[in-house]
């Protein structure tokens, strides 16, 4: 277990437009200049923080408790989309943060293999990604074909004082960042982005479970700061859980070891 150079905060979840309006109102009370947001897809995987020193990948940590994380450097190095060595101009020491995911193609292949060998299939790509990155055998991790999208860079000497340009800077350094990031000048832009992806999310080759809305200007972010758990300048809009109808055939009752009776639907 190691300490993150920059803590990994969670984001407050929101499920309605009203929550987003309240979020915007809170920011507007404190920030009097123009407010721009960056909207990003919320990948459904495992958060990762990667430290680079002089352009070399030094260490990769899971989120852990946000302050310290588990060392998964060897396994992270097997993910093809994560550069081990950078070319170009960059800060001497910096951290990038992102999400390790298992694309649908890799997930389906892995589950087919598990069923064939009599093992329990994974419930979803998120569990599969999370289970894979902690395996002891890096060769097996490489075989599972994980992927990673990076969504922020942290250093005392960043090239730009806004998030959107820093993301483009990351792309220039050959980090894999999402092509679907959008700079939004108004709340209408934000709502259009949410609506678009609510309808299109199933066309993606990986799972997303919402949209992240962040303040673009880093100075404004600094002025707003953090609560004990969350940044005050970002929020996660979660999509509603998908529902499907199914036929209830029968109900069994199981008695647990404490004598509690649990109904089980078939």
Secondary structure, 3 states (H helix, E strand, C coil): CEECCCCCCECCEECCHHHHHHHHHHHHHHCCCCCCEEEEEEECCEEEEEEEECCEEEEEEECCCCCEECECHHHHCCCCCCCCECCCCCCCEEEEEEEEECCHHHHHHHHHHHHHCCCCCCCCHHHHHHHHHCCCCHHHHHHCCCEEEEEEEECCCCCCCEHHHHHHHHHHCCCCCCCCCEEECCHHHHHHHHHHHHHHHHHCCCCEEEEEEEECEHHHHHHHCECCCEECCEEEEECCCCCCCCCCCCEEEEECCCCCEEEEEC
